[in-house]
Amino acid sequence: MSNLLIYNSLSRTTQKFEPINPPYVGMYVCGPTVYGPAHLGHARPAVTFDLIFRYLRYLGYKVRYVRNITDVGHLEHDADEGDDKIAKKAKLENLEPMEVVQTYTEDYHKNMRLLNCLPPSIEPHASGHIIEQQQLIDKILANGYAYESNGSVYFDIKKYAEKYRYGKLSGRNVEDLLEKTRTLDGQDEKRNQCDFALWKKASPAHIMHWPSKWSEGFPGWHLECTAMSTKYLGEFFDIHGGGMDLQFPHHECEIAQAVGAMGHDSVKYWVHNNMITINGKKMGKSLGNAMTLEQFFAGQHELLEQPYTPMTVRFFILQAHYRSTLDFSNEALQASEKGLEKLLSAVKSLDSLSAGKSSSFSVSELKEKCFDALNDDFNTPVMISYLFEGVKHINLIKDGKEGLTEADLNDLKKLYHDLCFEILGLKDETAKSDNSEVIGNLVDMIQQLRKTAKADKNYALSDKLRDDLNRAGVKIKDTKDGYEWSL
Ligand code: ZN
């Protein structure tokens, strides 16, 4: 179906992409923990896996893209100790935890729409899969890779390491991890410090808990992804993605849980995007450079010289390979802003070009180079550089210095539309005038209905339509010879 090569973080090699059950592709990506507004760190994995989703679909695969919402069990320290992030926020703001979840899930969705990320096929919540997580714990316990301790259940790394390699994804050495065991004073519930929680008994102050045979408690963070990925994609599926920061412990633990429960890993290709830095520094709350996407789009942060539109951010992310680090600086973002403008205005002028005498510019060669780049582990920066090469020719054609036959010109138009809009997922943010034209047509339509209603002396309906328009944000003023409208 394709010549796609994909880098597998587990084998650390680039492999030919061969889905387990073509044309179907199962892709699971770790989603956000929804305890605060969507921030810049959310943008990169979202755009990266949106590109992969779009490209696989473009290639003709039927992709089931599952991205979870973490709304329980993600604790503050090492993901496994301390307060639950959502419960803490709920307590602080005197909200029901699910209000926190609802608020920030919607915030996340709004920002994803702005970034033009397609919604996943399934977006399961951890809190909606407590039973599946408990069933998974039962299996791991039955296989002897977990133990119960004081109402909690922990994964037994030492036992697991006797048969399997814990640490194979992140490259950690299990002996080093187990070394830390000696620092335990015997009071700890865990046999080894590196053992991780599958189920935690809730303390009386803990507000999110469910009944289980072990205790009134809640699942460990790592468990949800194993439970939900295998529920929706099966025991074997193609792609598991996430940010590189999730490799350890989160994804390492996911592998251990899958093997511990089913006797085998479920994932064929592990794919990780690299991290974002800001002016060369790691992003973090303590460093004062963490910013929400809303701040970013509004230019409301002391580090920002101006606002950057969602498409500038998207294009900027795609101008780096997903496995490279990406440094956000005003200078680099402004360069991307200009580049995007240049690219999209070339696409616009391309649409109005007409055919002429052909010259040496080869559309099929350009097409091949672009798709070769994409097939080389989604190499968008190289692909985009070819798009800019093509822009030079588009401008020459516009100036009458080069020409293309009708067929070649149509191919070129299709190529730019496919690559820019369908695959890279860019959109023209300045195209507001088209929108107002559509809105105008709709308002005309509704006004016609009002006219008919009035002619029938159905004034109630006519007024209702006007009020409904008002509520939808369209203000109507009836005038002597018609009407006026405004947004
Ligand atoms: Zn996950």
Residues whose N, C-alpha, C, O or C-beta is under 5 A from the ligand:
A	BS01	ZN	C30 C225
